[in-house]
Amino acid sequence: MSIENKDKYAIPVMAFTAGTIVANVYYSQPILKNIAETLGEAETAVGKVSMLAQIGYGVGMFFLLPLGDKINRKRLIITISIVQTLILLMIANTNSLTPLLILSFLTGVCSTPAQIILPMAALLNKENRGKSVGIVFSGILCGILGSRLISGSLTDLWGWQSVYAFSAIMIVISIVLMWFFLPNAPIKFKGSYISLLKSTLCLVKEHKTLRQAALLGSFTFGIFCSFWTTLTFHLSGEPFNYTPSAIGMFAIVAIGGALVAPYFGKLADKGKIFENLFLTISLIIVSLIAMLIFPHSILVLIIAIFLLDIGVQATQITNFTRIYALSEEAHSRLNTVYMTAYFVGAGIGTFFGLISWNIGGWEGSLTQMLVWSFLAMGVVLLSKKGKL
């Protein structure tokens, strides 16, 4: 195959493989009850499966992601993906909780290549960096949201272990595609691993834009996680009383939003950074206000989910476009800083979402998210004026 054809298919392959890899962090969330019933364990104990996958992802983000600047990225991604395939096959044959917990943590660690792939997209076409990053990031979001639908359906058909057998097959397909289509990016960092980690922390002090993007990313992804955590409680109670499978269908609306978000990457490529961010945060605010005014309207909820998801994902795509323009030699380390803040925001958002739900129900949860969204808008305005 010619180099031109490889470049043509590289971005779609990156989007597919990144989504396939990251889905493994989220497959367990809708099927925890089924796992608990099969293993004869309490749901609270099995809930650690999902938690450890997230923790593992965060650990991998800090310790493995910077290696993308020191080791051949293509080789690194494929090697980790092979290890992940073996782990998934072990999960598919696990019948006790303790091994499952350990393997779930390792699955999260080995999902890091999704974030190593993302900065690779920024190098392929610098003139359309935002568009390319947007497509791959949408693939990641489709993997996160689509995992809920896939795991629920496969569990109903063949049991929860079939989810991980299916995922192992998908990772093998991804490895083959990556072998043929991923570019061989040159190594940018020549120092030791310890100096690599130290230089990652130095980037926070060095780049004001990185600090701005990381803070904004943590706020908006915190809203996203808070929303999806409390939405399940809202839809399972009065007056809806929806089943888990029915609630999972709302992810389709969010996937639609994720597919629209890359168009904001084109605007970022034209230099309209702060105009972009003002619009995307405004979409989040409008969606939350709409749900506060019409808390029991399904039509409003569907439209609001669509707008909220566009707002959150388009904000992230714009942030990625900004930080990847800072230093080509440090793409993976820049991503490490940003994604660490991103998932800290996720944890904080989920924590406050649960607290606000217990205090004020759906209205309390939305009000709390609205506060975070106004803080995010403040970050945008202060960043534009150079005061942050």
Summary of the structure (lengths in Angstrom):
residues: 388
radius of gyration: 20.1
end to end distance: 48.3
largest distance: 60.2
contacts: 1427
relative contact order: 0.14
helix: 85%
strand: 0%
